[in-house]
Amino acid sequence: MAWGRGKGGNDAGTSGAAGSGYYASEEKTGNTMMDTTAWIINNEFANFVLLNTMAIKYMCMVGYTFMHGCNVFKNCGKDTATSYKCITMMLACTGGGILVPIFLNTIPVTIGIDAYPVAILTSFLLHLYFPILREVVDLSPIFKSLLIVFYETIRTYVVTLFVGLAAATIPASQFSFPIFGPIICGTIGGCGGYFLPLNKGLDPIKNDGLAPAMFSALLGATFYHFYTHYAQLVAATGGHDDGTTVPIPIIGSSVYTLLWELHIDYVKKGKVLVASYFLLYAFYKNGMFSAAVSTPPKISAATDKRDTKNPASVKDEKKSN
């Protein structure tokens, strides 16, 4: 977990830098580009998952840490020391924000961002003095869905931030750009808490394999890394100076136009797409879709059902009465 710390800033590494520079030059020339994919970021869902206001940021931070606290307090027994629970919860919430900055030689989130320890302590106190809230999470699908939205929104921020930061920090080696480094950093950023403290080793994946959060972080980091790199290439070579596209006959002009338009505001669009995948996958793994479509059995109609087609059965029932 990290919060706007490091070389990448809020737009994550070279992705934000390349995007802002490219569009600044276009504003100077006065060119206007059509973007039929602008709906991806021009809606309230995108406004939320992009954390465009401080209120949304802090609300999601508390929800994210509270969700981690549910797992920590369930796994710890009643006799477990309070200090052990507190430190375990802090490591669970900041696992990726500790490991990845160490890899990239930046400041870990636990000592770099004061707001995040405050959110962790707030959630910890809620779990400690109001344990009934954990039961509400288990019994209320609406409350649980809301926490999942907060949780996956923060995970989107973390994964995309570390992918961009690693892409800007790690130099290219065998290929024209770093491939595996940013993906690994983004994946660890989204699930690093599973492996802390480090005495766990690989036990979290020993028996059951990758947890859903690990799998989704891997796919999300991979998609975001290649998508932002593609968008930077298109921004540099994909169009004419006047903003019109260069059609490729092999895939057709309409498909190419769509692919070209996706590079406009690609940092924001990439984050919204990753957040959408994280949320859908989390809802699926937590059974939210099946709970929404399931209907309670009609007990009243089944308990007083008589065989009206067979008169003998009705007569026998009257005699017995």
Backbone hydrogen bonds, N-H to C=O, Kabsch-Sander energy under -0.5 kcal/mol:
donor,donor_aa,acceptor,acceptor_aa,energy
9,G,6,G,-0.6
11,D,8,G,-0.6
12,A,9,G,-0.8
14,T,164,G,-0.7
15,S,12,A,-1.0
16,G,11,D,-0.6
16,G,12,A,-0.5
16,G,13,G,-0.5
17,A,13,G,-1.4
18,A,14,T,-3.2
19,G,15,S,-2.2
20,S,16,G,-2.5
21,G,17,A,-2.0
22,Y,18,A,-2.2
23,Y,19,G,-2.2
24,A,20,S,-1.8
25,S,21,G,-1.7
26,E,22,Y,-1.2
27,E,23,Y,-1.9
28,K,24,A,-1.4
29,T,25,S,-1.2
30,G,26,E,-1.0
31,N,26,E,-1.3
38,A,35,D,-1.2
40,I,37,T,-1.7
41,I,38,A,-1.3
42,N,38,A,-1.4
43,N,41,I,-1.0
47,N,43,N,-1.9
48,F,44,E,-1.7
49,V,45,F,-2.6
50,L,46,A,-1.9
51,L,48,F,-2.0
52,N,47,N,-1.7
57,K,53,T,-1.8
58,Y,54,M,-2.5
59,M,55,A,-2.1
60,C,56,I,-2.5
61,M,57,K,-2.2
62,V,58,Y,-2.2
63,G,59,M,-2.1
64,Y,60,C,-2.8
65,T,61,M,-2.5
66,F,62,V,-2.4
67,M,63,G,-2.0
68,H,64,Y,-1.7
69,G,65,T,-2.1
70,C,66,F,-1.6
71,N,67,M,-1.2
72,V,68,H,-2.1
73,F,69,G,-2.7
74,K,70,C,-1.5
75,N,71,N,-1.9
76,C,72,V,-1.5
80,T,77,G,-1.2
85,K,81,A,-1.8
86,C,82,T,-2.3
87,I,83,S,-2.4
88,T,84,Y,-2.4
89,M,85,K,-2.4
90,M,86,C,-2.1
91,L,87,I,-2.3
92,A,88,T,-2.2
93,C,89,M,-2.2
94,T,90,M,-1.6
95,G,91,L,-0.6
98,I,94,T,-0.9
98,I,95,G,-0.9
99,L,95,G,-2.3
100,V,96,G,-1.8
102,I,98,I,-1.1
103,F,99,L,-1.9
104,L,100,V,-2.3
105,N,101,P,-0.6
105,N,102,I,-0.6
106,T,101,P,-2.9
109,V,97,G,-1.7
111,I,108,P,-1.0
112,G,108,P,-0.9
113,I,109,V,-1.9
114,D,112,G,-0.5
118,V,114,D,-1.2
119,A,115,A,-1.8
120,I,116,Y,-2.2
121,L,117,P,-2.7
122,T,118,V,-2.3
123,S,119,A,-2.2
124,F,120,I,-2.5
125,L,121,L,-2.4
126,L,122,T,-1.8
127,H,123,S,-2.2
128,L,124,F,-2.3
129,Y,125,L,-2.6
130,F,126,L,-1.8
133,L,130,F,-1.9
134,R,131,P,-1.3
135,E,131,P,-0.8
136,V,132,I,-1.8
137,V,133,L,-1.8
138,D,134,R,-1.6
139,L,135,E,-2.2
140,S,136,V,-2.3
144,K,140,S,-2.3
145,S,141,P,-2.4
146,L,142,I,-2.1
147,L,143,F,-2.0
148,I,144,K,-2.2
149,V,145,S,-2.0
150,F,146,L,-2.0
151,Y,147,L,-2.9
152,E,148,I,-2.9
153,T,149,V,-1.7
154,I,150,F,-1.9
155,R,151,Y,-2.1
156,T,152,E,-2.0
157,Y,153,T,-1.8
158,V,154,I,-2.5
159,V,155,R,-2.8
160,T,156,T,-2.3
161,L,157,Y,-2.1
162,F,158,V,-2.4
163,V,159,V,-2.0
164,G,160,T,-2.1
165,L,161,L,-2.5
166,A,162,F,-2.5
167,A,163,V,-2.2
168,A,164,G,-1.5
169,T,165,L,-1.2
170,I,166,A,-3.1
183,I,179,I,-1.0
184,I,180,F,-2.8
185,C,181,G,-2.5
186,G,182,P,-2.5
187,T,183,I,-2.3
188,I,184,I,-2.6
189,G,185,C,-2.3
190,G,186,G,-1.3
191,C,187,T,-0.8
191,C,188,I,-0.8
192,G,188,I,-1.9
194,Y,191,C,-1.6
195,F,192,G,-1.5
196,L,193,G,-0.9
200,K,197,P,-1.9
201,G,198,L,-1.2
203,D,200,K,-1.9
205,I,202,L,-1.6
206,K,203,D,-1.2
207,N,203,D,-0.6
209,G,205,I,-0.6
214,M,211,A,-0.6
215,F,211,A,-2.4
216,S,212,P,-2.6
217,A,213,A,-1.8
218,L,214,M,-2.0
219,L,215,F,-2.2
220,G,216,S,-2.8
221,A,217,A,-2.5
222,T,218,L,-2.0
223,F,219,L,-2.6
224,Y,220,G,-2.5
225,H,221,A,-2.2
226,F,222,T,-2.0
227,Y,223,F,-2.6
228,T,224,Y,-2.4
229,H,225,H,-1.9
230,Y,226,F,-2.4
231,A,227,Y,-2.4
232,Q,228,T,-2.0
233,L,229,H,-1.9
234,V,230,Y,-2.4
235,A,231,A,-2.4
236,A,232,Q,-1.3
237,T,233,L,-2.6
238,G,234,V,-2.6
240,H,244,T,-2.5
243,G,240,H,-1.4
246,V,238,G,-0.8
251,I,248,I,-0.9
252,G,248,I,-1.5
256,Y,252,G,-2.0
257,T,253,S,-2.5
258,L,254,S,-1.9
259,L,255,V,-2.4
260,W,256,Y,-2.7
261,E,257,T,-2.3
262,L,258,L,-1.3
263,H,260,W,-1.5
264,I,261,E,-1.6
266,Y,263,H,-1.2
269,K,265,D,-2.3
270,G,266,Y,-2.7
271,K,267,V,-1.8
272,V,268,K,-2.3
273,L,269,K,-2.4
274,V,270,G,-2.3
275,A,271,K,-2.6
276,S,272,V,-2.2
277,Y,273,L,-2.0
278,F,274,V,-2.7
279,L,275,A,-2.5
280,L,276,S,-2.4
281,Y,277,Y,-2.6
282,A,278,F,-2.4
283,F,279,L,-2.7
284,Y,280,L,-2.1
285,K,281,Y,-2.6
286,N,282,A,-1.8
287,G,284,Y,-1.3
288,M,283,F,-2.7
289,F,283,F,-0.6
291,A,287,G,-1.8
292,A,288,M,-1.5
293,V,289,F,-1.5
294,S,290,S,-1.3
299,I,297,P,-1.6
302,A,298,K,-1.0
303,T,299,I,-2.1
304,D,300,S,-0.8
305,K,302,A,-0.8
306,R,304,D,-0.5
308,T,306,R,-1.6
310,N,307,D,-1.0
313,S,310,N,-0.8
314,V,310,N,-1.1
315,K,311,P,-2.2
316,D,312,A,-2.5
317,E,313,S,-1.6
318,K,314,V,-1.8
319,K,315,K,-2.4
320,S,316,D,-2.0
321,N,317,E,-1.3
